[in-house]
Amino acid sequence: MKGQGEGMTATAAQHGTVLSVASECVPLVKTGGLADVVGALPAALAGQGFAVRTLIPAYPGLVKALAHEREVWAEADLFGGPGRVLAGRAGGLDLLLLEAPHLYDRDGGPYSAHGADYPDNPERFAALSWAAAAIARGGTEEGWRPSILHAHDWQGGLAPAYLRYGGATAVRSVLTIHNIAFQGIAPADRLAKLRLAPGTFTPDQVEYYGNISALKAGLVTADAITTVSPNYANELMRPEFGMGLQGVIAARAASLHGILNGVDTAVWDPSRDPDAAPYGPRSMKGKATNRAALLAEFGLGPVPGPLAILVSRLTHQKGIDLVAEAVPDFIAGGGGLVVLGTGDPALEAAMRGLAERFPGRVGVTIGYDEALSHRMFAGGDAVLVPSRFEPCGLTQLYGLRYGTIPVVALTGGLADSVIGATPASLSAGAATGITFHPVDALGLRQALARLLALHAEPAVWAAMRARAMKAEVSWDSAAARYAALYRSLAG
Ligand code: ADP
């Protein structure tokens, strides 16, 4: 695997080199879809002729994972303590780890401990962005320099800003918005601490409603902006979705690109999933085995109708409150539900409440469990994604690939990736899932009623499931679009 990766890097360099900077990256650290994207893009882009190196913070334990480790950059006082970048390989990636114990040696997760954000998060990720811009501009001690600096979300937002404010450079920058709800807000009095000049605190630069926003800083300084689906790119220019940044984004519409995420089709492959019995479009027997195993694992009895799954952060964004409201009718109609997630304590309690109310039909695991999520996709009949907004969404893509019919809100990337079942789309042989709008409990209840009805027609259901499994969800087309963007910037 490693040798293969290194070989790809050698050929990849023919078109350009990319420094990707982010706060998380699969398989090293993940709290959400951002990590999947950052971890998958390097291999996909290698096939397009780009060699990507990925810079993330050295959270506790990560340096140990690094093979062929060596120091390639250092600064004695990096936002309050020594910082250095270690290069090496881990998880098939060409990795750069920013080691700065005063910023990243923390007991909790990447952003918070015991439910509270670290108060110095602005500085923690400003330091990451600073190191990225410094390497982009000056190169590593080994003389490596990228042609493209690709920053992700607010944690990388200051990287294009530092690059731009540092003076003329040939390096071009791209900022990808994975979720605009997180904006990297810091009080105005931290400007100097964040190494931003007083002149940058204006509404057309880093100022955001009296504060500093690292995301906005990136949006106004990056050479190009991307977001993770075409539909979300359009939505972001509207006040309902732009979260105060709609004007900033609309002003940059000519540089904004929506590129739908893919999924790692080697990791998410029902014919070779180590966590489940194999199956594929030609033989679905394994799926029935997985369904029975899943029911047993959650201690459920027989479910005559469709078995829905929910694998999600349990938050308002994800519409979990709507599930609590809409599911009782679905259960009464013969459906079942298994839930895996963590998040808002009230929503966790609501999910537990469903399990108590419908023993034998609803099972809930509060927690984060990658292997269990695979067993759920392999054994479920449908996956619920009732998000109020969803930049791209990954679980509906896993659902398509596993023949686990996505039931999705018609928003963001969900609308770009699922073709909703209507009489017309069914007779045209196009439907791959169930979509609903508006995103409220009634909408979801009606979508679940449609799920019951479609599941009750075996031929229609089998045809839709077979189509879903053939939907294109790999990284190939996304990688081609990123590569085209990089080339257009370099040209
Ligand atoms: P977001 O990044 O907004 O949370 P996405 O759908 O883009 O939403 O990505 C979520 C990712 O995290 C998916 O890979 C999903 O399977 C995974 N995930 C979410 N919650 C859990 C959980 N409790 N256990 C395992 N995987 C989870």
Residues whose N, C-alpha, C, O or C-beta is under 5 A from the ligand:
A	BS01	ADP	T31 G32 G33 L34 V311 S312 R313 L340 G341 T342 G367 Y368 D369 E370 S373 G393 L394 T395
